[in-house]
Amino acid sequence: MATGQFSGFTQRNDHWIPGSSLTNEDGIVNYRNIDYSTPGMCGKTKVVVFFKNTDGNEIGKKIFYLRVMYHGLIKLEVGDGDNIVLDGETTILPDNHYGTQELISAIKKIAKAYGEDFDRGEFDINGKSPEHKELYINDMSLPYGGRFDIDGTLKPSHYEHMFGEEVDMQMNEMNVKQKKWFNQNAKLNGFIRCYAEPEGTPNHYHCSVVDFY
């Protein structure tokens, strides 16, 4: 079988296409008994099944499409007073804020606490607030889950984002006091793991509602 070229909604490289076959005792491939699994591929998937005789000659093929996805992912919807700014969308990946209900609940819980502790009450001489009370939410997962292929290289740098249980939060909008607050309160508001990624990646917190991949 050959897959289509989409992981989430991102084009894959052809060399990563897996293949498999199952031949019955009459020498005919029985596609109904093939266990087709795509641990890293989601979205609309093209499947091609080739039928061959005992001599190995192709005698036909069947093409059909599967919709492969991780169940239970929902979109993070933001309303007034949520203290959340959605960020990180690109032309190729316009929908990067999907996750499990557990992840979304944790994001909204910590954003509410963050906003309450950093309300915009003071302004500098230019009339700007010295502190943002909103959390800037970057990559979560894609609508169907699966490999989060940012630049087409299939590198595993975003592997943790396959299942809707991980989120990146920008640190650029935080001052030292806010970063200290976040370090102290992440686990109190629903996250099991939360750590700061190194600068230049870009600088952000990577938080998870699970303690394993």
N, C-alpha and C positions, 0 to 999 in steps of 0.2 A: 504494500500500500504506500501511497505517497501523500503527503499532507499538502495543505494549502500554504500560503506564504504570510500568515498573520499570527502574531503573538499578541494577545490583546487586540490592538488595532494597528500594530506596527509591522512593517514588512520584515520578513526573515531572510536570512541568507540561504541559498539553495543547498549548500553543502551540509546543512544541519538537518535535512529532510531524512527521517527514519524510514526503514522499509521492513516488511515482514511478509511471510506467506505461510499457508497451511495447506498441505496436499492430502487428500483422502486416499483410500485404498484403490480407487479407480483412476487415480492420477489427475483428478480435477480439484482445483483449489475451491474449498468451501468457505466463502467469505463470511457465512453466517456464524461460523464457530470461531472466528478470530476475535481474540480479546484485544481491543484497540485502546491503548492508553497513551495519553500525551501529557506528561507531568508538567511540562513547561509551556505548553501551547494552548491558547484559548482564542475564542472568536470563531468566525466562520471558517471551517476547515474542509478542504476538498480531499476526498478519499477516492483513490483509483484502485480497483481490484482487477488483477489480470487472471484469466483462466488459461491453464496450459494442460496439454495432454502428457502422457508418460514420456514422450520423446522430448519434452521441454519446449514444444512449439506452442506459441500463443494461439488460442482458438477464440478469444473474445475478451472483453473487459466490461466492467460496470463502473460508472462514475456516480457518486452521490456526495451530499454535503452533510456535515455534522456541525452542530453548534455546541462547542465545547466551552464550559464555564465552571467556575467555582460557585456553588450555591450559597445564597445568604448574603451576598454583597449588596449594599444599598448606598445611595449617594448621600454625601454629607450636605444637607440643606441648611443654609444659614439665614437667620432672620434678624430683625432688629433686636438689639440687646444681647446677642449671643457672644459679643466680643471676639469675633472670628473674622479674619480676612483670608480668603482663598487665594492661593498663589501657586506659581510654578507651571501653569498651563502653557502648552506650546501649540503651534499649528498642527504638528503631527499627533500630539497627545493632548487634545483639548479637554479630556475628561479624566482627571487624575485624582479625584477625591471620592473614591469608593472604598468601603470597608465593611466589616462586620458590625452588627449592632453594638457589640461590646466595645469596639474601638471608637465608634461614633459617640457613644455615651461617655467614654473617658475623655474624649476631646472636648465635648461640651461642658463636662463637669469642671475640668481644669481651667477652661477659658472663662467660665463664670466666676470661679474663685480668683483668677488672675485679674479680671476686670474689677472685681470688688475691692481688691487690695491696691490697685493702681488706677484709680479714677482720675480723670483729667480735671484737676482742681487748680493747678498752678500753670502759669505761662511765663515765658521769658520775655525779654524786651522787644522781641520781634513778633510777639503775639502767638508764638508757637508753643505747643505743649512739650515740656522736656521729657515726658514719658508717654509711650503708647499704652493704652489699656487693652488693646486687641492682641490676640495671638495670630501670627501669620502661619497658616497651614499650607505646607508644600505637598510633596508627593505622598499619597496613600497607596491605593491600588487602582488598576484599570477596571472599567465596567464589568468585564468578564473574568478579572483576575489574571493569573498566568504571568509569564516572564515579562518584566517591565523593561523592554528593550529601548533605551533612551536614544542611542545614536546608531543603531543598526549593527553593532559589533557583537552582540550577544554575550558581552562580558557580564559576569555575575555580580557586578557592583550593586545592583538593585534586586538581588535574589530574594531578600527578605520581604519585598513588597508583593509577592505573588499571591498571598492568601488573604489580604485585607485585614491584617492584624498589626501592621506597622505604619508609622506616620513620621514624616520629617517636619520639624517646626523651625522656622528661621530664628537665628539669634541676632541677626544684624539690627533688628529694631529694639533690642533689649540693652539696657544699661547694666552696670555691674550689680546693682541692687536687685534688678529683675532676674538676672541669671542666677543669683544666689537663691532667690525665692523659688525659682523653677527647680533647681537642684534639690531643694528641701521638700517641695510639695508634689512632685510628679507622682511618686508612689502613693501618696496620700489621696490622690484623685483618680486612681484606676489603672495606672501604668505599673507593670511588673518590672520592666527594664526601661531605662532611659539614660542615655549618655550623649555627650557632646562629640560630634564628628570633628575631625581636625579642620583647621582653617584652610580655605582654598578648595573645598569640595562641593559647594560652598559651605561656610560655617553654619551648622545647624544642629539641633537636637534630633536624635533618632530614638523614638519611643515605641514600645510594644506592649500589648496586653497579654502576651504569652512569654514564657521564659525559655522557649525552644523554637527551632525552625521546623 
